Amino acid sequence: MLAYLNDKIYFGNTLKDYAIALAIFIGVIILITIIRKIIISFINKKFPNTEQITMADVIHSFKKRLLPITYIIAIYSSLSFLKVNEVAYKIIDKGIVIFISIFVILFVTDFIRIYSLSENKNKVKIPSGLVSVIQGFIWIIGLLFIFSNLGYNVSTFITGLGIGGVAIALASQAILGDLFNYFVILFDK
């Protein structure tokens, strides 16, 4: 049986290599599932006095966003054991960076949305428009990170954002003054 697994070669890998890659895939999924359960139980023990709805939403978002990342990490770990064409490996590597980055961005934006909807101790309500602006900035930063990892030069875009920001600031000085006053009042409470 072992000789059969070593003799049959498909796409440059033996059946034994594929079996080991499958075992790595299953092992990584089991390991990450155990780690995820430990983290969730730690969160539940560490923050028992917080609002249960908010923590339940954070844990639900954590589970929802971590599950696809778990499978991607498991696939990447098992593929790293196999002999893969260099071009295919680069495509897989870039795809994994994009995929994980998007799910991390989604988790952060979920966390901001959950925090904005929760009842704070100081009863300071964050306006939904401000939450949308913060989420937009997070998406911009995340997309810049993705494009930077894909090999694009993002410094030109960042410079353009800086110049555009100065132009917008000069055009809307009164509105920005009111906005900064709002932040001062908000953080003072």
Number of C-alpha atoms within 10 A of each C-alpha: 6 8 8 11 14 13 13 12 14 10 9 12 16 18 17 17 19 18 13 15 21 17 13 20 21 15 15 20 19 14 12 18 16 12 12 17 12 12 14 18 12 11 14 16 10 10 11 10 8 10 12 12 11 16 19 13 15 21 18 13 17 19 16 13 20 19 15 14 19 20 16 19 17 23 20 19 17 22 18 13 14 16 13 15 11 9 9 10 15 12 12 16 14 15 15 17 15 18 15 19 17 18 17 16 19 18 19 18 19 18 18 17 18 18 18 17 15 17 13 12 6 7 9 13 13 15 10 12 9 11 17 14 11 15 19 13 12 16 17 13 14 18 17 18 16 21 14 13 14 15 9 12 12 16 11 10 11 13 11 12 12 12 12 12 12 12 11 12 14 11 11 11 11 10 11 14 11 11 12 11 11 12 11 11 10 12 8 7 9
